[in-house]
Amino acid sequence: MIELNLNPCTKFTTDAIGKPGQRTFFIQGETDNETITLIYEKIQLQSLIVAIIRFFENLHEKYPDLSHEEGKFSESDMRITPPVDPLFRIGDLNLTFDPDQDKVCIVAKEIIFEQEDPASQMKAQEEARIVNYWCLREQLSQFVNWGVELLQRGRPICPLCNEPIEPEGHLCPKKNGHKKH
C-alpha cells in the first residue's frame, strides 16, 4: 500500500459539483505545500458525518475536560480549491484519534476493483493508495456542518415516499404514479 500523509491539514473540506441529482462529491485536504482531492459517493459523506458526530460524543464522554467544537464556517473557505483532479475514488473511510496531539485522522482508502486473476488482485491491493488527513477537531466540526449544508442543497425529498423529487416533477408510488408533484 502506498500511504500519503497530510499532517497537519491547513484545510479539510468536502464539496459537490453539478446540478442536484447529478452531483459529484469530493473530499479535499491541504497542507502548506500539497493538496489532495479524492472522489466519493454522497452516501459515504453521509456516513462520515454520522461517524464524526458519534466520535465527538464518545470523545467528550471519555475526556469531559476537552473544549467543545463550534463548527462555525464560511462557505467561501469550505469550497474546494481548483483544479479538481481527484487522485482516486474512495472505497473505505475510517477515523482515528491521537490524544497526545489532539488530532483526528480521516483515513481514505482507494477502492480496489475485483481483478480476473489472483496475481492481478494481489498487485492491485499492493498498489492501492491511502490518504491520511490529520485534522484538528474544529476543522472536523466545520466539515460536518458544511457537509450537512451541502447535502441539504440536493433535490427535495417527497414527504410521502421519501424519494428525491426531480426538477420536472415526481410520480410518487404512494399516489400510484397518477399525479406529478
C-alpha positions in Angstrom: 0.0 0.0 0.0 1.1 3.5 -0.8 0.4 5.9 2.1 0.2 9.7 1.8 0.0 11.8 4.9 -1.3 15.4 5.1 -0.2 16.3 8.6 -1.4 18.8 9.6 -4.2 19.8 7.2 -4.4 23.5 7.0 -7.8 23.0 5.2 -10.1 20.0 5.2 -13.4 20.1 3.3 -15.9 18.5 1.0 -17.8 19.9 -1.9 -20.1 18.8 -4.7 -20.0 19.9 -8.4 -23.0 19.6 -10.7 -26.8 20.0 -10.5 -28.8 18.3 -7.7 -29.3 14.7 -8.7 -26.2 14.7 -10.9 -23.6 16.0 -8.4 -20.2 14.5 -7.9 -18.8 14.7 -4.4 -15.2 15.4 -3.4 -13.1 15.5 -0.3 -10.0 17.6 -0.1 -7.2 18.3 2.3 -4.4 20.8 2.1 -1.1 21.4 3.8 1.2 24.4 3.2 2.6 22.7 0.0 0.2 19.9 -1.0 -3.4 19.5 -1.9 -5.0 16.0 -2.3 -8.5 15.7 -3.7 -10.5 12.4 -3.8 -13.9 11.5 -5.2 -16.5 9.7 -3.2 -20.2 9.0 -3.0 -22.9 11.0 -1.3 -23.7 8.1 1.0 -20.0 8.0 2.1 -20.3 11.7 3.0 -23.5 11.0 5.0 -21.8 8.0 6.8 -18.7 10.0 7.5 -20.8 12.9 9.0 -22.6 10.4 11.3 -19.3 8.7 12.3 -17.7 12.1 13.2 -20.7 13.1 15.3 -20.6 9.8 17.2 -16.9 10.2 17.5 -17.3 13.6 19.2 -20.0 12.3 21.5 -17.7 9.4 22.6 -14.7 11.6 22.8 -16.4 14.2 25.1 -17.7 11.3 27.3 -14.2 9.9 27.7 -12.5 13.3 28.0 -15.0 15.6 29.7 -12.5 18.4 30.1 -11.9 18.8 26.4 -13.2 22.0 24.8 -16.3 21.6 22.6 -16.1 22.3 18.9 -18.0 25.2 17.5 -18.1 24.2 13.8 -18.6 27.7 12.5 -17.6 28.0 8.9 -17.5 30.4 6.0 -18.8 28.9 2.8 -16.1 30.5 0.7 -13.5 28.9 2.9 -15.1 25.5 2.6 -15.2 25.4 -1.2 -12.7 23.1 -2.8 -9.6 24.6 -4.3 -9.3 24.2 -8.1 -8.1 22.4 -10.1 -10.3 19.5 -9.1 -8.2 16.5 -10.2 -9.1 13.6 -7.9 -6.2 11.2 -7.1 -8.6 8.2 -6.7 -12.1 7.1 -5.8 -12.6 6.2 -2.1 -13.5 2.7 -1.1 -13.2 2.9 2.7 -13.2 5.7 5.2 -12.1 5.4 8.8 -11.4 7.7 11.8 -8.5 7.5 14.2 -7.6 9.8 17.1 -4.3 10.8 18.6 -5.0 12.1 22.1 -1.4 13.3 22.5 -1.7 15.6 19.5 -5.4 16.2 19.9 -5.8 15.4 16.2 -8.2 13.3 14.3 -7.2 11.4 11.2 -9.6 10.7 8.3 -8.2 7.6 6.6 -9.3 7.3 3.0 -8.5 4.1 1.2 -8.7 3.7 -2.6 -11.4 1.4 -4.0 -10.0 -1.8 -5.4 -12.0 -3.4 -8.2 -12.0 -7.2 -8.5 -9.4 -8.5 -10.9 -9.7 -11.5 -13.2 -6.8 -13.5 -11.7 -5.3 -13.7 -8.1 -1.9 -12.3 -9.2 -3.5 -9.2 -10.6 -5.7 -8.8 -7.5 -2.7 -9.1 -5.2 -0.8 -6.5 -7.3 -3.8 -4.1 -7.2 -4.0 -4.4 -3.4 -0.3 -3.8 -3.1 -0.5 -0.7 -5.2 -3.7 0.7 -3.5 -3.3 4.2 -2.1 -4.3 5.5 1.3 -4.5 9.2 2.2 -4.3 10.2 5.9 -5.9 13.6 6.5 -4.7 14.8 10.0 -7.2 17.5 11.3 -8.0 19.5 14.3 -11.3 18.7 16.0 -12.6 22.2 15.0 -11.8 21.5 11.3 -13.8 18.3 11.5 -16.7 20.1 13.2 -16.7 22.7 10.4 -16.5 19.8 7.8 -19.6 18.2 9.5 -21.7 21.4 9.4 -20.7 22.3 5.9 -21.3 18.7 4.8 -24.9 18.8 6.2 -25.4 22.2 4.4 -24.2 20.7 1.2 -26.4 17.6 1.5 -29.5 19.8 2.1 -28.8 21.6 -1.2 -29.7 18.5 -3.1 -33.1 17.5 -4.5 -36.1 17.9 -2.2 -37.4 14.7 -0.7 -41.1 13.6 -1.3 -42.9 13.7 2.1 -45.0 10.7 1.1 -42.4 8.2 -0.3 -39.1 9.7 0.9 -37.7 9.6 -2.7 -36.0 12.6 -4.3 -38.2 14.9 -6.4 -36.8 15.6 -9.8 -37.0 19.2 -11.2 -39.5 18.0 -13.9 -41.7 16.5 -11.1 -42.2 13.2 -9.3 -44.5 10.3 -10.0 -45.0 9.2 -6.4 -45.6 5.5 -5.8 -47.8 6.4 -2.8 -50.2 8.1 -5.3 -49.9 5.1 -7.7 -47.9 7.3 -10.1 -51.0 9.1 -11.3 -50.1 12.6 -10.3 -46.8 14.5 -10.6 -45.9 16.8 -7.7 
